[in-house]
Amino acid sequence: MTRLPAALPAGKMPGMTLALPLIPDTAAVSRRAILDVPADDLKAWLADRRQPPMRAKQVRRQLLAARATAFADMTDLPKGLRDDLTEHFTPFGSTVVQHLKSGDDTHKLLVRLADGKLIECVLIQNDARATACVSTQVGCGMGCVFCASGLNGVARNLTAGEIVEQLILLRNLTDPNTTREDRAPRLTHIVVMGMGEPLANLENLLDALAVAGDKDGLGIGQRHVTISTVGLPAKIRKLADADKQYHLAVSLHAPNDELRNRIVPTNVQTGIPDILAAADYYFETTGRQVTYEYVVLGKVNDQPEHAHELVDLLRRRKAFVNLIPWNDVAGLTYRRPTDDDLRGFIDTLRDGGVSVQVRRRKGADIDAACGQLRREAEEKPKNSED
Ligand code: SAH
């Protein structure tokens, strides 16, 4: 029986239950995960067995579109090939080691990668949307002082296959036969807001999103994908030049460099003006309005002078501000804003002509623990993990 880590206080998780892993923990580490086998290698492997290259596409379609979780279930493939695939590859390199489900049908998965490293991903379901929140790195190297994901630095980038596997694991939690009007039968949206800095792993992310967008893949349109970045100007420009319609969210979090340097350490190298110029370029190139995220840290960045400065920065831009009241992180001493401070901040922005909303707290019980499931699990002795 999986147990909840001690750092997740029961009071923060009303209605949360533990469910069984979706895929049995039997993936052999020695076999390669098929989604990470380069297309040419797989075609060569198939050719060795006198199989046409289109078999590679069939396998992908089975995993991505038909919800197969084993080669044996891929009945449009010859039996001998299914056996051969089972012997040489594994359909998934990742296994779910913890599955938390909150009262509002938000699911959070703690996922163990083939090399034993742990990441988190989340499914949020509401208003006939099913949104996958995925990680792009093990840990994070950006060091934002209020965030749990970066407390132990970054271990490595995720492969494209590892990013796609998160999407599949989460998609498999949606109900294809749902008759509820407020539920989607498949994934409809992706937010790249899990662990890691997406633009520090841009190539693999773009490969993964191409699979997600493919009609034979998950069929999620580019305009339904949001990429959230700490603000790496050169990479923002590169993403703009990739000629995609992804929605960009920039984690601004402070209206001046002095404050931003303190809470977002990478700002020392970049600075707000360069980030805004790159974001403007993104808007000019793609036509897509940029969202600015602003984690609201009580008494740190939520005072009237901060709101006025933010208005000055953004007023003349076609921008949108998403306020995220800080979620508690064990061991950190920031606080959430008071209702009055938050209201005053919003009013100042609106009076200044800046569009703003407060991020809705779907699955707030799970959000509160963002990045911490993994930290707890990594600090536990191996044999008590499950
Ligand atoms: N590296 C990316 C993705 C981070 S997660 C980025 O920096 O944008 C998505 C958002 O959640 C970011 O804006 C991040 O700063 C914010 N965030 C991280 N920890 C948080 C916390 N404890 N409470 C509220 N927001 C947090």
Residues whose N, C-alpha, C, O or C-beta is under 5 A from the ligand:
A	BS01	SAH	F146 C147 A148 V192 M193 G194 G196 E197 P198 S228 T229 V230 S251 E293 V295 I324 P325 W326 N327 V329
